[in-house]
Amino acid sequence: MYRLAVISLVLASASAHVTYQTMIPNGDKVPDPCGNGVWLAVGHYDPLHHTHDKNRFGLDFAAAGHKWTVALCQKDSDNDGKSNGEELGDPTCVWTMGATPTRSASSHPGICNPVGSCIGQSFTCGCHGHNCVGK
C-alpha cells in the first residue's frame, strides 16, 4: 500500500509540471539555448528536470499565478531585449490556453540566448539542479 501511495504521488507531481507546458504558448517546443533540441522544463535551469531552482521566467510565471497574462507576455524575464511573448511565439499577447500560437517559439524566455550574453545572468550549459548558476 505504501508503494502505491508513493508511486501515485510521484506521478501526480510529474504530470502537474507537464501541465505547465500547456499554460504558455509553445510550452513544449521551446528551443534549447544550449543547442540540444527542446527545453522541456521551461521555468527551470535544467532542460529536462523540474528542479526547485527556477530560472527568471519560472519565477515570473509563478508570480503571475502560473497563468499566461499580458504582463508576463510583455515582460523580458531574461533581459535579452525580447519580450517573453516574442520568444514564445505570442508577440501581440493574445494567446489563450488551448489555442495555436501566432508563431513558433524562437528562443528561451528564461535563459539568455546566446547563453551568457545577458548582463546579470551567468548560467552555463550542462548544469543540473543545484549546480546551475545564474539564479
Secondary structure, DSSP 8 states (H G I E B T S, - for coil): -HHHHHHHHHHHHHHHHHHHHTTSTTTT--B-TTSSSB-SSTTBSSSS---S-B-HHHHHHHHTTS---HHHHH--TT-SSS-HHHHHT-TTS---TTS--SS---S-SSS-SSTT-STT----TT--GGG----
